[in-house]
Amino acid sequence: MTRKIEGIAASSGIAIARAVVLNAETYVPVRSPAEEPEREVERFRAAVRQAQGEIERIRASVEEKLGAEKAAIFEGHLLILEDPDLIETVEGQIREEAVNAEYALHEVAQTFIEALGQLEDEALRERAADVRDVSGRILNALRGVQGGDLSQLAEECVVVASDLTPSDTAQLNLAVVRGFVTEIGSRTSHSAIMARSLDVPAIVGAGAGVRGIPAGAILVMDATEGVLLVDPSPEELAAYTEKKAQYDRRQAELRQWAKRASVSSDGHRVEIAANIGKLEDVQKALDNGAEAIGLFRTEFLYMGRSELPTEEEQFQSYKYVLEKMAGKPVVIRTLDIGGDKELPYLDLPKESNPFLGQRALRLCLERQDVFRAQLRALLRASRYGNLKIMFPMIAVLEELLEAKRILEEEKTQLVASGVEVSETIEVGMMIEVPSAAVSADLFAKEADFFSIGTNDLIQYTMAADRMNETVSYLYQPCHPSILRLIRHVIDAARAEGKWVGVCGEMAGDLTAIPLLLGLGLHEFSMSAGSILPARERIGSLSHGDWQSLSRQALSLRGHREVQSFVQQQLEGGIHA
Amino acid sequence: MITQSFTVTSPTGLHVRPIKTFVEAAGKFPCKISVLSKGKKVNGKSSLSMLTLGVAAHDEVTLEIDGEGEQEAMKTLGEILLRIHE
């Protein structure tokens, strides 16, 4: 009968193959006296040298197969072999206690493994695996034991193990290994990270159930959902074979879009950008083929701490993103705090209606110390890439003018003090307050670009708190009221030769995309995971057709009518 | 002996790579280098010991440096703590 085991889907995909079970031997050295401690130290050093040689070989082969970035793990391993607190402590223990090297090494490594295992940060906790991997390798060398070598696997299989060390994972023979399942581990384990970069399906942390899997059993692993079937029935096998074929086809299709331009079927070019909220997100944006950063939320720099970030800290973060994007546009939004995001250390008065209170730029114009520090950091970073500065929550023109004046003041001062500042920084604003949307023509003369924050624009237009579930039905991005506002903003900007983006959820919404394209939106900014499906969708649409279709949609009765209109058009093939 | 405190900027805190950079730089100085964070004090020339500090982004770290070249070591190592690492 089928046995079902659930675990963490660490690397997506589906695999069907027989199990190869790795029996990790647990070896705990026994304490025994060393008659000549100096010779024991020598034996230890020789084992360390042997381990060094092995790791260096693995490092070189990983670098060749997977690139320098993945090989860095093994530089970390080499560093462990040189670590004074490990090596000198082991040698000290051998000498002082006259014990065998195996025992001393095990003891010292164990203290590090335990200390690392207690850390809060999951990724750091996983570093215990490195110590286990390296010390296990030295122990093998001391004992003259050959470690398992996964590069020798010759038949198609799913590898089942208690855990895979980083060196195990790096040596998997990808020609035959279809996936792996481990008893322990998390999404941030080395093996999980490695699996994602190798594009091998992996389920980790599947628990003790993994131990009962017999070698040679047929396994179905669905690492899109973290489900493992042992000895599936013929029906299950057939169903998963079909699911796997579909999944693989779909992935191959989507991946093609990563390197393509964002162009409609009739040659209209737009830009697909990524929204990011942390520095780590930049790589993911690039991996998914983002052409720009359309919204860099800077709140992360201010939140979860007890004091304001320094100007220097901010400068480093902005510079990092600008350099990483290598000349591609990066729209950085100034601090958007207030509303649902609080900063206890600013000690702001409690407001009864924070979403309608002193939020974002309103607060920045009041707390100019905070605002000016951020602007200086941005200006200083500007020469490292293609920076665009964006002000949030503007309701009336005076706010924009005041923000621009302060920016200009800081710029003049910086330049006067000899700091190099880019001369081509665009300065734009979010459109999220209905007053700004309705009077976009007034703003279009003063702003270099608009980015429509649809989440807030919908909440303010519908007067419906987006946190309140009882009114969540009013979150209607395709309602004609919202679409008309968007059309007005785009038309007003176009009249002044300015560009418009959308940086809310709506930009990645496959139903809204045809409408936004038709209305003439220039930039679609979304979470990295939405980019490829969005680019695929745009590639299937005719801009010309949707120019008139989107105008038709504006006169429909409501959200539902617009959505079904779009669906009908898409299914009817008129867009093709 | 000189001491100075720094706020770590790198988004993932003091992880393997920043620590590698730090330890390699620290190893070039003859002086004694200690790293303090959250009440623990470890050897700044040991990557494993530095990892056990579990320093996250925005955590404060104090360097305590004693001996030959301490000024220059403080400057070099402080800069590494503030830098953003891949």
Chai-1 contact restraints between the chains, C-beta under 6 A:
chainA,res_idxA,chainB,res_idxB,connection_type,confidence,min_distance_angstrom,max_distance_angstrom,comment,restraint_id
A,G76,B,V16,contact,1.0,0.0,6.0,A-B,restraint_1
A,L79,B,K20,contact,1.0,0.0,6.0,A-B,restraint_2
A,L79,B,S47,contact,1.0,0.0,6.0,A-B,restraint_3
A,D83,B,S46,contact,1.0,0.0,6.0,A-B,restraint_4
A,D83,B,S47,contact,1.0,0.0,6.0,A-B,restraint_5
A,D83,B,L48,contact,1.0,0.0,6.0,A-B,restraint_6
A,P84,B,K45,contact,1.0,0.0,6.0,A-B,restraint_7
A,P84,B,S46,contact,1.0,0.0,6.0,A-B,restraint_8
A,D85,B,N43,contact,1.0,0.0,6.0,A-B,restraint_9
A,D85,B,S46,contact,1.0,0.0,6.0,A-B,restraint_10
A,D85,B,L48,contact,1.0,0.0,6.0,A-B,restraint_11
A,D85,B,S49,contact,1.0,0.0,6.0,A-B,restraint_12
A,L86,B,L48,contact,1.0,0.0,6.0,A-B,restraint_13
A,F112,B,L48,contact,1.0,0.0,6.0,A-B,restraint_14
A,A115,B,T52,contact,1.0,0.0,6.0,A-B,restraint_15
A,L116,B,T52,contact,1.0,0.0,6.0,A-B,restraint_16
A,L119,B,G54,contact,1.0,0.0,6.0,A-B,restraint_17
A,D121,B,G54,contact,1.0,0.0,6.0,A-B,restraint_18
A,D121,B,A56,contact,1.0,0.0,6.0,A-B,restraint_19
A,L124,B,G54,contact,1.0,0.0,6.0,A-B,restraint_20
A,R127,B,L51,contact,1.0,0.0,6.0,A-B,restraint_21
A,L279,B,P11,contact,1.0,0.0,6.0,A-B,restraint_22
A,E280,B,P11,contact,1.0,0.0,6.0,A-B,restraint_23
A,R305,B,H58,contact,1.0,0.0,6.0,A-B,restraint_24
A,E313,B,T9,contact,1.0,0.0,6.0,A-B,restraint_25
A,Q316,B,T9,contact,1.0,0.0,6.0,A-B,restraint_26
A,Q316,B,I84,contact,1.0,0.0,6.0,A-B,restraint_27
A,Y320,B,I84,contact,1.0,0.0,6.0,A-B,restraint_28
